[in-house]
Amino acid sequence: MAKILVIEDEYAISQVLKAYLKKVGYDVMQCFNGSQALDIFQEVKPDLVLLDIMLPEKNGWLILKEINLTEEVVKK
């Protein structure tokens, strides 16, 4: 089963995404702020990330940059 990490600070939106994705067969994890996102990403190692850009504490662009840097280190 594919794992999806939803990084979204709006609880209602995150819950709708989670409910739909679970219904169609995905394993869904949630994160509600930018500070925790990279830690959860590294722990869960999802197949897909749904990432909000406007997040508290750290925006989506910074998270994306950190994920890319982490993945480059892992590949080497």
N, C-alpha and C positions, 0 to 999 in steps of 0.2 A: 504494500500500500504506500503510495507516495505521500510524503510529508510536506505540508505547507505551513509556513510561518507568516502570520498576519501581523504586521506592525502598523497599528492604527490607534490613535489616541481617543477617537470618538467611540465610546463603548457600544452604542447602538449599531453603528456601522460594522464594527468588528464582530458583533454577535450575529448580524445578518450574514456576513461573509462566512463565518464559522458554520452556522446552521446549514447554509446552502452547500458548502464544500463537503461537510460531513455526510449530508444526504446523498451526494453523488459519489461517495466512497473514499474521500481523502482523510488522512489523519491531520488534524489542524491544531496548531499551537498559536497562542496569542501573546503579544507584547504591546503594552500601552504607552511606552515612552522611549525616547531615543537613547537614554542612558543604559538601559538594559538590553537593547536590541542586539548588539554585537555579542554579548555574553550568551544570550539565548541562541543566537545563530550558531555560535561555535559549539554549544552543547548539543543542540538538536540536529545540526547538519541537514537542513531541509532541502528538498528537491526544488522547491519554488518559494520565493518570498514575494508577498504583496506588501508594498512599502508606501506608506503615506509620506508626502514630502514635508508638510507642515506639522511638526511634532514638538512637544515641549522638551526642553533640555538639550536636544541635539536634533538638527533637521535631517530629513531623509537623504539629502545629498551627501552629508558627512558620513552617514551610516553606509550608504552605497560605496563611497570611497574606501571606508574601513573594511567592508566586506571584500572588495576587490583586492585590496592589499593583503588581507588574510589569505585569500584564495591563491594569490601569486606565491606566497611563502610556502603554502602547503604543496603546490605543484612542483616546487624546486627540490 
